[in-house]
Amino acid sequence: GQEAEAIPLLKRAVELDPNFALAHGNLAVVYNNIGENELSAEYQKKAFSLRERASEREKLYIAAHYYNIVTGELDKVKETYELWKQTYPRDLVPWNNVAVVYNIMGQYDKGLEAAREAQRLNPNSINPYYVQATAFMGLNRFEEAKAISEKALAQKFESPYLHVGLYLIGFLQGDTAAMQRQVEWARGKPVEYLMLSAQAQTGAQAGKLREARELSRRASEGARRAGFKESAALIEA
């Protein structure tokens, strides 16, 4: 779940082998997950151009993310994941990633079902936990979203998005103590800007506009310090 920490390692892999298709593809996905969409598209196009150098499974990975990140053709994304599921039936990735697509499309019941199957295939991956939490939140099932997030954290998975999700659930339930616990977790970490941005949003929702502007300013500065210029600009906007 530590995607920002993966970036320098993946960049080093690309430096060592500029034709390493999957390394470009992985960088694209990491940048997409943290909101750096322009960088993500750049790396994904490179991965797609090199896909013939990849294995069959890697080609499916690269193609699915190309259609998702670069062209936005969600029907092709789902078709690719269906082929992947049939070809590699014990692989959690197509189940998890098609769950993400369902969540994006607002089909949270389908997203939840696919993410549960991904978790069954590999209980040691954080991704199905986070995707289930997102689906539960989309269905307004906040207690279940909180439970699956806390279960992931209890197993030592550490994604900032789980903590941001728990912060937002605390806000929706009026649990200020729960919100403060997540703020304390993020304090001083490189990903603190994500929590500051969430605090700005909830502050604005509560009518505390001056406080929200200050939190947004700090969040934007934090994103810029971490090298995430597009995230910084989106926060400012």
C-alpha positions in Angstrom: 0.0 0.0 0.0 3.0 2.3 0.0 2.8 3.5 -3.6 4.8 6.8 -3.2 7.7 4.8 -1.8 7.6 2.5 -4.9 8.2 5.3 -7.4 12.0 5.7 -7.0 12.5 1.9 -7.2 10.4 1.7 -10.4 12.2 4.7 -11.9 15.5 2.9 -11.2 14.2 -0.2 -13.0 13.4 1.9 -16.1 16.8 3.5 -15.9 18.4 0.1 -15.9 16.3 -1.2 -18.8 14.4 1.5 -20.8 12.5 -1.3 -22.6 11.2 -2.9 -19.5 7.5 -2.7 -20.4 6.0 -3.8 -17.1 8.1 -1.3 -15.1 6.6 1.5 -17.3 3.2 0.0 -16.8 3.6 -0.2 -13.0 4.8 3.4 -12.8 1.7 4.5 -14.8 -0.6 2.7 -12.4 1.2 4.1 -9.3 1.0 7.7 -10.7 -2.6 7.2 -11.6 -3.5 6.0 -8.1 -2.0 9.0 -6.5 -3.6 11.5 -8.9 -0.7 12.3 -11.2 -2.7 11.7 -14.4 -0.4 13.3 -17.0 2.7 11.4 -15.8 0.6 8.2 -15.6 -0.6 8.6 -19.2 3.0 9.2 -20.4 4.3 6.0 -18.8 1.3 4.0 -19.9 1.7 5.0 -23.5 5.4 3.9 -23.3 4.3 0.6 -21.8 1.7 0.0 -24.5 4.3 0.7 -27.2 6.6 -1.9 -25.6 3.9 -4.5 -24.9 5.2 -7.1 -27.5 8.3 -7.5 -25.2 6.1 -8.6 -22.3 4.6 -11.9 -21.3 1.0 -12.7 -22.1 -0.2 -11.9 -18.6 1.8 -8.6 -18.7 0.2 -7.7 -22.0 -3.2 -8.0 -20.5 -2.1 -5.8 -17.6 -0.7 -3.2 -19.9 -3.7 -3.2 -22.3 -6.3 -2.9 -19.5 -4.6 0.1 -17.9 -4.0 1.7 -21.3 -7.7 1.6 -22.1 -8.5 2.9 -18.6 -5.8 5.6 -18.2 -5.2 6.8 -21.8 -8.3 6.2 -23.9 -11.0 5.9 -21.2 -12.7 3.0 -23.0 -14.2 1.3 -19.9 -15.9 -1.4 -22.1 -12.5 -2.5 -23.5 -11.1 -2.4 -19.9 -13.9 -4.8 -18.8 -13.4 -7.1 -21.9 -9.7 -7.3 -21.1 -10.2 -8.2 -17.5 -12.8 -10.9 -18.5 -10.2 -12.4 -20.9 -7.7 -12.3 -18.1 -10.0 -14.0 -15.6 -10.6 -16.8 -18.1 -6.9 -17.2 -19.0 -5.6 -17.0 -15.4 -8.5 -18.0 -13.1 -6.4 -18.0 -9.9 -5.1 -14.4 -10.4 -6.7 -11.8 -8.1 -5.7 -8.8 -10.3 -8.5 -8.9 -12.9 -11.1 -9.4 -10.2 -9.8 -6.5 -8.1 -9.3 -4.2 -11.0 -12.7 -4.8 -12.6 -14.1 -4.1 -9.1 -12.5 -0.7 -9.3 -14.1 -0.1 -12.7 -17.5 -1.0 -11.3 -17.0 1.4 -8.4 -16.0 4.2 -10.9 -19.2 3.5 -12.8 -21.3 3.6 -9.6 -22.1 -0.1 -9.8 -21.1 -0.7 -6.2 -22.9 -4.0 -5.7 -20.9 -5.5 -8.6 -17.7 -3.9 -7.3 -18.2 -5.4 -3.9 -18.8 -8.9 -5.3 -15.7 -8.8 -7.5 -13.5 -7.4 -4.7 -14.6 -10.2 -2.4 -13.6 -12.8 -5.0 -10.2 -11.0 -5.3 -9.8 -11.2 -1.5 -10.7 -14.9 -1.6 -8.0 -15.6 -4.2 -5.3 -13.7 -2.2 -6.1 -12.6 1.3 -2.5 -11.2 1.6 -3.1 -8.3 -0.7 -4.3 -4.9 0.5 -6.1 -3.9 -2.7 -9.3 -5.9 -2.3 -9.8 -4.5 1.2 -9.6 -0.9 0.0 -11.8 -1.6 -3.0 -14.4 -3.2 -0.7 -14.3 -0.2 1.6 -14.9 2.1 -1.4 -17.9 0.0 -2.5 -19.4 -0.1 1.0 -19.1 3.7 1.2 -20.8 4.0 -2.2 -23.6 1.9 -0.8 -23.8 4.1 2.4 -22.8 1.0 4.5 -20.4 3.0 6.6 -20.0 0.5 9.5 -19.0 -2.2 7.0 -16.6 0.1 5.3 -15.0 1.0 8.6 -14.8 -2.7 9.6 -13.1 -3.9 6.5 -10.6 -0.9 6.7 -9.8 -1.7 10.3 -9.3 -5.3 9.5 -6.8 -4.4 6.8 -4.9 -2.2 9.2 -4.9 -4.9 11.9 -3.1 -7.1 9.4 -0.3 -4.4 9.1 -1.4 -3.2 5.7 -0.6 0.6 5.6 -2.2 2.6 2.8 -2.9 6.3 3.4 -6.2 5.8 1.5 -7.5 3.5 4.2 -6.8 6.2 6.8 -8.4 8.9 4.7 -11.4 6.7 4.2 -11.7 6.2 8.0 -11.3 9.9 8.5 -14.2 10.6 6.1 -16.4 7.9 7.7 -15.7 9.5 11.1 -16.9 12.9 9.6 -20.1 11.3 8.2 -20.8 9.7 11.5 -20.0 12.8 13.6 -17.1 10.9 15.3 -14.5 13.6 15.9 -12.3 11.3 18.0 -12.0 8.9 15.1 -11.2 11.8 12.7 -8.5 13.0 15.1 -6.9 9.5 15.3 -6.4 9.5 11.5 -5.1 13.1 11.5 -2.5 12.0 14.1 -1.5 9.0 12.1 -0.8 11.2 9.0 1.1 13.9 10.9 4.7 14.4 9.6 4.4 11.6 6.9 5.1 12.4 3.2 1.5 11.5 2.5 0.1 14.0 5.1 -1.0 16.2 2.2 -3.8 13.6 1.5 -5.2 14.0 5.0 -4.8 17.8 4.9 -6.8 17.8 1.7 -9.5 15.7 3.3 -9.6 18.0 6.3 -10.0 21.0 3.9 -13.0 19.3 2.3 -14.7 18.5 5.5 -13.9 22.0 6.8 -15.5 23.6 3.8 -18.5 21.3 4.1 -18.9 22.5 7.7 -18.7 26.2 6.5 -15.2 26.8 7.9 -14.0 28.4 4.7 -10.9 30.3 6.1 -9.7 27.1 7.9 -10.4 25.1 4.7 -8.3 27.5 2.6 -5.4 27.3 5.0 -5.6 23.4 5.1 -5.7 23.4 1.3 -2.7 25.6 1.1 -0.7 23.3 3.4 -1.9 20.2 1.5 -0.9 21.8 -1.9 2.6 22.6 -0.5 3.0 19.1 0.9 2.1 17.5 -2.5 4.5 19.8 -4.2 7.3 18.9 -1.8 6.6 15.3 -2.5 7.0 16.0 -6.2 3.3 15.6 -7.1 2.7 18.8 -9.0 -0.6 17.8 -10.6 -2.0 16.8 -7.2 -0.9 20.1 -5.8 -2.7 22.0 -8.7 -5.9 20.0 -8.2 -5.9 20.7 -4.5 -5.5 24.5 -5.2 -8.3 24.3 -7.8 
